[in-house]
């Protein structure tokens, strides 16, 4: 198949969406498919055998690290040259709208996928009054597609409840070869803990955005004796978070990738994830693959991954003490913590990227099969 993948964000930016799309594109290429990635300009023309067509744009005011790619006629010319069988639009917003347009114009298979819970994000930026308006825009965009994919059962239900049609589940995926418990190193532990490797190490990995509610980790840090917090990642809320965590043993690490990121996960005593806006939470799966026990909010797509008391702990995000109690319980019972580590790794092993991409290809092929069938008058 020839697949044109439209995305509002791609390398060199790093987040859960980019990670998923990178692995998907790589797996599709391995299976013999040709992939064209249409994304905001990032200086790359190729990724793991896949073409990249970069589109000029401008930084988003609330998210300067996120560049908005602007549709232009050159996209149509590139698609005419590529001749896609499928156009897959991830998070149709601005650039993705051109993917929807050309999918209709070229009469090719059109798939959209939902990765970022933007209506909920609005509340963290003082724009909650626009939620229903945004759902209307999302409904209009997604209902152009022949299939809409979500990465958790909670988001499948959410989209259906808001009038989005033809919704199905795109199963989770994680790199179980990269993220493994044995990747822990003394050097990384010492670095993350700011030279105090014997202290309890709490870890967060992800975008430093207001919607991630990272500020809610501060009471947990204060409640755990001799605890230190490492925040791996970057984002628009970093300066505010640095002020919020001033005077606490918190290490703003910045971005880590590859083996360094794998070592960071494996070194931690607990992975803390307070976000209530996750469609899936890929970093949770990565932590679990590394054998790191997780403490996460019971919200969004997270319960699809974490089974409370089996492979991690979930807390009620409305309970101010819930996360503290869950983290304290995790750290005070070594036998139970070891069981959670083992179960977390076993859960992650079920969800390799190859299986997730094979499922996606079946969705593509079903669409192409339906298109080839003669219409019935």
Secondary structure, DSSP 8 states (H G I E B T S, - for coil): -EEEEEES--TTS-SHHHHHHHHHHHHHHHTT-EEEEEEE--S-SEETTEEEEEE-EEEETTEEEEEEE---HHHHHHHHHH--SEEEEES-SSHHHHHHHHHHHHT-EEEEEE---HHHHGGGGT-GGGHHHHHHHHHHHHTTSSEEEESSHHHHHHHHHTT--SEEE----B-TTTS-GGG--HHHHHHHTTS-TTSEEEEEES---GGG-GGGGHHHHHHSTTEEEEEEB--TTHHHHHHHTTTSSEEEEE---HHHHHHHHHH-SEEEE--S--SS-HHHHHHHHTT--EEEES-TTGGGT--BTTTBEEE-TT-TTHHHHHHHHHHH-HHHHHHHHHHHHHHHHT-BHHHHHHHHHHHHHHHHHHHHS----
